[in-house]
Amino acid sequence: MEPLKICFVSSEVAPFAKTGGLADVAGALPPELARQGHDVRIVMPLYSKIDFEAMDVTAVSFIQHVPVDFGPHRFHFTAFTTQLPDSEVDVYFIGCPQLYDREGIYTGEWDEHLRYAMLCRGAIECCQRMGWGPDVFHCNDWHTALIPLYLRTLYSWDRLFEHTKTVLTIHNIAYQGWFPSEVVGNLGLSPYSWLLHQEDLQRGVVNYLKTGILYADVVTTVSRTYAKEIQTEAFGNGLQHVLRQRGGSVMGIVNGIDDGVWNPEIDPALHRNYGVDDVAEGKAANKAYLLEQMGLPYDPAAPVFGVVSRLTPQKGFEITQEAMIEALRYLNIRFVILGSGEPGLEGHFTWLQNTFPNKVCYYRGYHEKLAHQIEAGADIFVMPSRFEPCGLNQMYSLRYGTVPIVRKTGGLADTVSLYDPRSGEGTGVVFDHYDDAGFAWGLKTALRWYQEPETWARVRRNGMLQDHSWGRQADEYVGLYRRLTS
């Protein structure tokens, strides 16, 4: 088959700019597609926080000072390019200092709508100047969701895109890109305002993500269960009706993990590398090292619980508090937490550390090496999310032989299955109900299995034998692209 041409557009791409899982996907899926022989090019903004000194970055000679009009506003951009590390994927940065020279990636400033409209149009303009008509524009979240409409309106004249299809992936439907309807003129869409969601305009708003859902050829989410959940009142965040209208054009493809980075056999962050055949010895060594680093006493009989997470209400830690306090008070366990976020949750974990100084260590913030060490040194990973579009840490945990406790939602439901001691099948602890009792059941179940060496060895091995690599998941995207373009 002929290789596909894929323009992958994202507001953040690891390792250049990252606030969450979107960057990890954007930094891992394109290289895997390229390894399969496809022509993949990434487009992202040139944020001032990106450190180019360590990269071989060049200005694209034929994409210099390109004017782009947004109503009364005219901006110019210059494209810069480099390769994504450890790959052959070219990354094109939209350089527009007026819009992207900011302290952070995202802002609350008046021109936020223009910053990502420029990303959308900049991606299209770059393709024009390269004379490269993608088979697929793969758009990600609200920041790139205007591309399908722009192709149908401002760029409909260009036969370069005559056969181009669009895929919009929703990584988290809670973020939608709401702006006052007055921005329509700034976006260059005044002549096409009838194509925007009319009820929204009457209410005085424009929703970027909703616009993308309306006009993308296919809408994907990052897990099969989440694709169903966001079409319900409970999880749709107001977009459930427009998603249901798209019918079979809404589908879920589970994210993968980069097993070149998250692999206990070769991970340089670990005290000792290990695989499925020496997992017991490897994890014991890493557990001892982790606890030493965190200032907690090592006891081979004491299970270690781990958390690596943003501390937000989405992540569900409110339902863990009662059961974890009881377990820490009466049982011989350890609890290691890495994360930051809501002051109330940070305060809770700080209180746990102060109350149980020989059992709990809380590291506020993020530390990449420590995240790997927790996955290797913990016995049990705690991920009780209220909702979870996909989640990556539960898949890291499976790969590292760390048994996850998860709630049955979104990508957690798609990647972790409840272990059945009778059949010996399953990979972790999965509880249904989002409440204190649900998590308490999960905690007690994990502790019971931990006390049964044969059971624990089996569930741990089952998890390590799962394949959640991008190599497998990329095949699903290629199949989707092929169906769209055939």
Phi and psi in degrees as a GROMACS rama.xvg file:
@    title "Ramachandran Plot"
@    xaxis  label "Phi"
@    yaxis  label "Psi"
@TYPE xy
-67.8517  140.426  GLU-2
-64.1307  149.808  PRO-3
-89.4662  151.791  LEU-4
-106.322  117.516  LYS-5
-126.153  120.789  ILE-6
-99.5926  112.377  CYS-7
-102.256  114.623  PHE-8
-114.751  126.778  VAL-9
-148.812  147.082  SER-10
-74.0465  -20.4648  SER-11
-146.998  144.602  GLU-12
-143.66  125.04  VAL-13
-75.0681  137.389  ALA-14
-97.7218  9.16504  PRO-15
-75.1343  -43.8905  PHE-16
-152.516  129.308  ALA-17
-149.456  132.996  LYS-18
-124.428  -14.0922  THR-19
-169.813  -157.975  GLY-20
-65.9059  -26.2802  GLY-21
-54.4723  -44.9036  LEU-22
-62.7435  -38.7519  ALA-23
-64.1208  -42.9899  ASP-24
-62.9356  -46.5631  VAL-25
-66.1705  -25.0978  ALA-26
-90.0574  -10.2755  GLY-27
-115.627  -38.7077  ALA-28
-67.5613  -48.4912  LEU-29
-56.6824  -43.4942  PRO-30
-60.8449  -36.3757  PRO-31
-67.1451  -39.7015  GLU-32
-62.5768  -39.6585  LEU-33
-65.4597  -38.5403  ALA-34
-62.7723  -25.0913  ARG-35
-84.5446  1.58906  GLN-36
101.769  5.30395  GLY-37
-89.0773  153.366  HIS-38
-89.8804  100.801  ASP-39
-114.911  130.61  VAL-40
-130.136  131.996  ARG-41
-99.8266  139.749  ILE-42
-124.495  130.94  VAL-43
-149.089  165.563  MET-44
-72.1763  153.822  PRO-45
-94.0545  86.3083  LEU-46
-73.9419  147.882  TYR-47
-67.2587  -21.8309  SER-48
-75.3758  -12.2558  LYS-49
-71.8856  127.965  ILE-50
-91.2129  105.393  ASP-51
-88.8972  -8.84462  PHE-52
-61.7294  -31.333  GLU-53
-92.1721  4.16032  ALA-54
-122.116  153.358  MET-55
-89.2107  86.6899  ASP-56
-108.244  135.264  VAL-57
-130.592  149.572  THR-58
-75.6046  140.97  ALA-59
-80.846  115.641  VAL-60
-60.3245  -30.8293  SER-61
-101.331  9.74387  PHE-62
-128.429  72.3912  ILE-63
-122.117  131.683  GLN-64
50.7173  47.9799  HIS-65
-76.7721  122.783  VAL-66
-79.911  136.778  PRO-67
-134.204  122.431  VAL-68
-95.3784  131.82  ASP-69
-123.663  86.5658  PHE-70
58.5264  -124.423  GLY-71
-77.5513  -5.10081  PRO-72
-101.375  133.206  HIS-73
-119.455  128.332  ARG-74
-121.357  157.212  PHE-75
-121.616  143.365  HIS-76
-131.44  153.487  PHE-77
-123.034  136.426  THR-78
-91.948  137.725  ALA-79
-121.201  153.286  PHE-80
-140.304  150.699  THR-81
-154.956  178.162  THR-82
-101.644  143.715  GLN-83
-61.061  131.766  LEU-84
-52.2249  140.019  PRO-85
60.5905  34.0632  ASP-86
-153.909  177.022  SER-87
-111.434  21.9254  GLU-88
-88.9992  125.741  VAL-89
-81.5722  133.004  ASP-90
-109.799  130.094  VAL-91
-111.733  123.521  TYR-92
-100.44  131.279  PHE-93
-86.2025  105.07  ILE-94
-91.9508  108.165  GLY-95
-143.176  88.6103  CYS-96
-54.319  -33.7768  PRO-97
-58.8996  -30.4863  GLN-98
-104.583  -28.918  LEU-99
-114.003  -5.40853  TYR-100
-83.0153  78.5768  ASP-101
-130.44  164.549  ARG-102
-67.1154  -37.0629  GLU-103
-119.243  175.931  GLY-104
-71.5409  -49.7086  ILE-105
-109.847  148.372  TYR-106
-135.09  170.021  THR-107
-107.592  21.7742  GLY-108
-78.4726  166.246  GLU-109
-61.7781  -25.3582  TRP-110
-101.842  19.6006  ASP-111
-58.4447  -35.9395  GLU-112
-63.602  -33.9806  HIS-113
-76.5313  -32.536  LEU-114
-58.6074  -39.7545  ARG-115
-96.2888  -19.3823  TYR-116
-64.9061  -36.8171  ALA-117
-64.8162  -39.4484  MET-118
-59.5906  -43.9037  LEU-119
-62.5856  -50.5694  CYS-120
-73.0518  -33.9872  ARG-121
-61.1344  -39.9204  GLY-122
-62.0082  -43.7031  ALA-123
-66.9916  -43.6806  ILE-124
-62.9932  -38.2035  GLU-125
-61.8094  -44.723  CYS-126
-60.5884  -40.9939  CYS-127
-58.3747  -47.8813  GLN-128
-72.7943  -22.1479  ARG-129
-84.3927  -10.6695  MET-130
63.0642  34.3799  GLY-131
-119.005  107.275  TRP-132
-94.2167  105.173  GLY-133
-63.062  145.656  PRO-134
-68.8317  -34.2652  ASP-135
-141.375  130.879  VAL-136
-91.8125  116.877  PHE-137
-99.3674  106.764  HIS-138
-96.9056  150.761  CYS-139
-134.249  116.927  ASN-140
61.7699  -176.517  ASP-141
-65.21  -25.8602  TRP-142
-62.9699  -23.5837  HIS-143
-119.022  9.67027  THR-144
-76.4562  -8.18159  ALA-145
-83.5244  -10.8946  LEU-146
-56.7222  -47.0822  ILE-147
-58.0423  -39.9572  PRO-148
-72.3957  -40.0576  LEU-149
-59.8797  -39.7388  TYR-150
-64.3712  -30.8411  LEU-151
-85.3209  -10.7286  ARG-152
-123.224  -84.5573  THR-153
-62.0248  -27.1009  LEU-154
-115.453  15.9302  TYR-155
-66.8011  -19.343  SER-156
-73.9557  -20.5378  TRP-157
-88.275  112.444  ASP-158
-69.569  -10.9952  ARG-159
-56.8685  -31.5766  LEU-160
-104.698  18.8496  PHE-161
-58.1057  -35.8622  GLU-162
-111.543  10.3677  HIS-163
-73.1542  134.765  THR-164
-109.057  161.935  LYS-165
-125.922  137.216  THR-166
-120.692  129.373  VAL-167
-113.64  118.4  LEU-168
-100.863  126.225  THR-169
-94.8478  112.949  ILE-170
-88.3391  -31.4108  HIS-171
-157.455  110.302  ASN-172
-70.925  -9.48917  ILE-173
-68.1952  -21.728  ALA-174
-107.36  115.946  TYR-175
-124.56  -15.7194  GLN-176
75.6351  64.1836  GLY-177
-87.4279  133.412  TRP-178
-143.606  156.848  PHE-179
-61.8419  147.866  PRO-180
-63.3005  -16.1363  SER-181
-62.4022  -18.0945  GLU-182
-75.2274  -10.9924  VAL-183
-55.4852  -42.2742  VAL-184
-64.1057  -40.2963  GLY-185
-62.5511  -29.7811  ASN-186
-80.7348  -5.53745  LEU-187
78.0982  17.2533  GLY-188
-108.093  10.6408  LEU-189
-54.6174  -43.8825  SER-190
-67.3551  -13.1157  PRO-191
-118.877  21.1245  TYR-192
-62.3296  -22.4354  SER-193
-66.8358  -16.5793  TRP-194
-85.1181  -15.2052  LEU-195
-77.4866  164.388  LEU-196
-66.0331  113.868  HIS-197
-68.5753  -36.9206  GLN-198
-65.2897  -36.6934  GLU-199
-62.8931  -45.4191  ASP-200
-60.9994  -39.3628  LEU-201
-64.5642  -29.7347  GLN-202
-85.2785  -3.00639  ARG-203
85.5927  26.92  GLY-204
-135.916  160.05  VAL-205
-127.265  135.166  VAL-206
-117.989  110.009  ASN-207
-60.2181  -46.5426  TYR-208
-65.093  -41.196  LEU-209
-61.6915  -39.5756  LYS-210
-60.9951  -43.1042  THR-211
-63.4989  -39.8048  GLY-212
-61.7511  -37.6032  ILE-213
-66.1902  -35.4235  LEU-214
-116.406  -11.8995  TYR-215
-66.862  147.629  ALA-216
-67.5127  -37.3674  ASP-217
-139.989  141.614  VAL-218
-110.242  125.364  VAL-219
-116.995  157.273  THR-220
-124.17  175.579  THR-221
-94.4045  14.7415  VAL-222
-164.312  157.563  SER-223
-68.319  -42.5645  ARG-224
-66.4528  -39.918  THR-225
-63.3913  -33.7921  TYR-226
-60.9931  -33.7623  ALA-227
-79.1934  -41.416  LYS-228
-62.271  -40.2882  GLU-229
-72.7701  -4.17451  ILE-230
-95.3207  9.83044  GLN-231
-110.014  162.454  THR-232
-62.2812  -34.4016  GLU-233
-69.2509  -32.9112  ALA-234
-122.556  -3.34774  PHE-235
-78.5218  -12.67  GLY-236
49.4749  39.5905  ASN-237
86.9866  -7.44651  GLY-238
-103.775  5.10036  LEU-239
-61.2275  -35.1311  GLN-240
-70.0428  -45.2077  HIS-241
-69.0702  -31.1323  VAL-242
-68.5624  -42.2601  LEU-243
-63.6037  -32.5191  ARG-244
-64.6369  -27.4528  GLN-245
-76.8984  -14.0027  ARG-246
56.6658  -124.78  GLY-247
-71.1946  -3.7403  GLY-248
-82.2788  0.557902  SER-249
-108.999  124.433  VAL-250
-147.331  163.103  MET-251
-116.875  137.067  GLY-252
-129.96  120.309  ILE-253
-67.2383  137.403  VAL-254
-61.6043  157.033  ASN-255
-105.512  -179.666  GLY-256
-121.683  152.265  ILE-257
-83.0663  100.106  ASP-258
-80.6924  4.27149  ASP-259
-83.4473  -18.5067  GLY-260
-106.133  -44.4642  VAL-261
-103.866  82.2971  TRP-262
-149.266  110.301  ASN-263
-64.53  -16.9756  PRO-264
-73.6114  -26.7775  GLU-265
-127.98  -0.822981  ILE-266
-61.9211  115.395  ASP-267
-72.1093  -11.8759  PRO-268
-78.8254  -12.7312  ALA-269
-86.8929  150.297  LEU-270
-66.79  -38.5138  HIS-271
-142.978  132.398  ARG-272
-81.7858  154.456  ASN-273
-159.354  165.066  TYR-274
-132.046  -168.122  GLY-275
-65.6431  -27.1767  VAL-276
-84.5076  -16.6466  ASP-277
-129.521  35.1283  ASP-278
-64.0744  -38.8955  VAL-279
-61.4132  -47.9329  ALA-280
-68.0771  -41.7966  GLU-281
-63.806  -44.6579  GLY-282
-69.914  -35.2999  LYS-283
-60.9948  -43.1271  ALA-284
-65.5205  -41.1925  ALA-285
-73.1523  -31.524  ASN-286
-63.9895  -47.646  LYS-287
-59.7372  -42.2613  ALA-288
-66.5678  -44.717  TYR-289
-58.6569  -48.1226  LEU-290
-65.5211  -36.7853  LEU-291
-62.454  -43.7491  GLU-292
-63.7238  -33.9718  GLN-293
-91.1536  -0.766661  MET-294
75.8178  28.5658  GLY-295
-113.451  144.63  LEU-296
-68.948  137.876  PRO-297
-88.6467  131.694  TYR-298
-140.45  114.961  ASP-299
-59.0353  -21.0051  PRO-300
-84.2403  -12.9408  ALA-301
-92.8534  116.908  ALA-302
-67.3971  143.817  PRO-303
-105.118  123.863  VAL-304
-94.7136  138.608  PHE-305
-126.144  148.908  GLY-306
-136.7  130.053  VAL-307
-131.318  110.416  VAL-308
-166.136  154.918  SER-309
-70.1628  139.286  ARG-310
-97.9944  84.9515  LEU-311
-128.897  162.306  THR-312
-56.8869  -31.0693  PRO-313
-55.6343  -34.3528  GLN-314
-79.6945  -8.43726  LYS-315
82.9191  13.6867  GLY-316
-72.1375  -13.4136  PHE-317
-63.08  -30.9737  GLU-318
-86.1191  -1.18496  ILE-319
-95.3488  -14.6344  THR-320
-64.4594  -48.0162  GLN-321
-62.8502  -47.3939  GLU-322
-68.9392  -38.5971  ALA-323
-68.5157  -39.1357  MET-324
-62.4237  -43.4091  ILE-325
-63.251  -42.9744  GLU-326
-65.1069  -41.8195  ALA-327
-66.4382  -33.6374  LEU-328
-71.4807  -36.5733  ARG-329
-115.408  -12.9162  TYR-330
-117.789  158.788  LEU-331
-88.3548  86.5511  ASN-332
-136.303  168.335  ILE-333
-126.88  152.356  ARG-334
-140.364  118.469  PHE-335
-118.873  126.419  VAL-336
-125.318  132.759  ILE-337
-125.467  120.365  LEU-338
163.664  171.891  GLY-339
-153.14  164.969  SER-340
157.322  -121.127  GLY-341
-61.367  130.136  GLU-342
-55.6785  -35.7635  PRO-343
-64.2232  -41.0995  GLY-344
-72.6451  -40.0598  LEU-345
-58.6537  -42.4064  GLU-346
-64.0786  -37.6789  GLY-347
-63.373  -46.8112  HIS-348
-69.3847  -31.6083  PHE-349
-65.0966  -41.3029  THR-350
-62.9421  -41.9566  TRP-351
-59.2811  -43.8421  LEU-352
-63.1425  -41.5628  GLN-353
-70.4414  -32.4273  ASN-354
-80.3604  -34.3754  THR-355
-125.799  66.5697  PHE-356
-64.0958  -21.5801  PRO-357
-95.1002  2.94808  ASN-358
-125.952  -21.8768  LYS-359
-127.255  137.41  VAL-360
-134.379  125.342  CYS-361
-113.785  121.884  TYR-362
-104.997  111.138  TYR-363
-81.481  127.774  ARG-364
115.758  -154.576  GLY-365
-134.665  142.844  TYR-366
-146.783  109.593  HIS-367
-59.1971  -46.1666  GLU-368
-63.8395  -41.3218  LYS-369
-65.0356  -34.5203  LEU-370
-59.1268  -42.8329  ALA-371
-66.7487  -39.3576  HIS-372
-67.4626  -34.9404  GLN-373
-66.7227  -42.5469  ILE-374
-60.6218  -36.7011  GLU-375
-82.0403  -34.4856  ALA-376
-91.3461  -20.6011  GLY-377
-80.0857  153.289  ALA-378
-92.1687  -34.8618  ASP-379
-132.765  133.215  ILE-380
-109.476  132.582  PHE-381
-102.934  118.005  VAL-382
-146.012  75.0752  MET-383
-94.9735  44.0393  PRO-384
-55.9545  141.436  SER-385
-66.6632  -43.8676  ARG-386
-145.749  153.766  PHE-387
-151.855  102.023  GLU-388
-49.9068  -48.8135  PRO-389
-138.661  -64.1211  CYS-390
85.1474  141.203  GLY-391
-116.76  -34.8701  LEU-392
-62.8812  -30.0985  ASN-393
-66.8986  -31.6086  GLN-394
-76.4719  -36.467  MET-395
-59.1569  -43.9488  TYR-396
-60.2819  -45.9977  SER-397
-57.894  -43.4441  LEU-398
-63.7513  -32.1909  ARG-399
-96.1738  7.25452  TYR-400
72.1993  26.9223  GLY-401
-106.776  115.154  THR-402
-73.1411  121.495  VAL-403
-87.0966  142.37  PRO-404
-103.689  114.889  ILE-405
-133.006  157.324  VAL-406
-89.0396  150.782  ARG-407
-79.1128  84.9743  LYS-408
-152.856  149.085  THR-409
47.4634  -136.521  GLY-410
-67.4949  -21.7511  GLY-411
-63.8584  -41.0474  LEU-412
-66.9144  -29.3705  ALA-413
-83.4767  -18.936  ASP-414
-116.269  -16.5724  THR-415
-122.741  128.667  VAL-416
-114.672  143.678  SER-417
-65.4247  126.639  LEU-418
-67.9886  135.265  TYR-419
-112.65  106.54  ASP-420
-59.2131  -25.3746  PRO-421
-72.1275  -44.3924  ARG-422
-91.8749  -19.2645  SER-423
77.0203  12.5154  GLY-424
-104.941  151.982  GLU-425
119.554  160.766  GLY-426
-127.6  -2.26921  THR-427
-175.967  -165.086  GLY-428
-105.452  122.274  VAL-429
-124.979  121.433  VAL-430
-114.585  151.8  PHE-431
-89.1563  -45.8905  ASP-432
-93.7903  132.051  HIS-433
-83.6082  82.3293  TYR-434
-160.64  173.745  ASP-435
-57.789  -40.6832  ASP-436
-66.4192  -37.6315  ALA-437
-61.2337  -47.8573  GLY-438
-68.1842  -38.8093  PHE-439
-59.1359  -39.9654  ALA-440
-61.705  -43.3209  TRP-441
-62.8548  -42.0779  GLY-442
-63.0742  -47.9727  LEU-443
-65.4924  -36.0756  LYS-444
-64.8839  -45.3845  THR-445
-61.922  -42.3056  ALA-446
-66.0458  -35.5962  LEU-447
-66.229  -44.1871  ARG-448
-64.6776  -35.7022  TRP-449
-61.8149  -30.6176  TYR-450
-80.5015  -2.84228  GLN-451
-115.583  94.4119  GLU-452
-53.4973  -40.0337  PRO-453
-68.2353  -42.0558  GLU-454
-61.5332  -46.281  THR-455
-63.0877  -42.3114  TRP-456
-62.7463  -37.6022  ALA-457
-70.1449  -48.3507  ARG-458
-65.7564  -36.0195  VAL-459
-66.3773  -44.2658  ARG-460
-64.0139  -42.1065  ARG-461
-54.8187  -44.3398  ASN-462
-64.5696  -41.6706  GLY-463
-67.623  -24.0976  MET-464
-85.5115  -3.69539  LEU-465
-71.4484  147.93  GLN-466
-112.609  101.432  ASP-467
-113.491  27.5938  HIS-468
-73.8725  158.789  SER-469
-65.3158  -25.395  TRP-470
-56.6221  -39.682  GLY-471
-76.3598  -44.8377  ARG-472
-70.8143  -31.3119  GLN-473
-61.4371  -31.6389  ALA-474
-58.8497  -36.1666  ASP-475
-67.2364  -39.3042  GLU-476
-65.9114  -41.4169  TYR-477
-61.6018  -41.7987  VAL-478
-59.4815  -41.7996  GLY-479
-64.0673  -48.2785  LEU-480
-57.6195  -42.8097  TYR-481
-61.7983  -44.3464  ARG-482
-62.632  -38.047  ARG-483
-66.9298  -37.8688  LEU-484
-99.383  -2.38321  THR-485
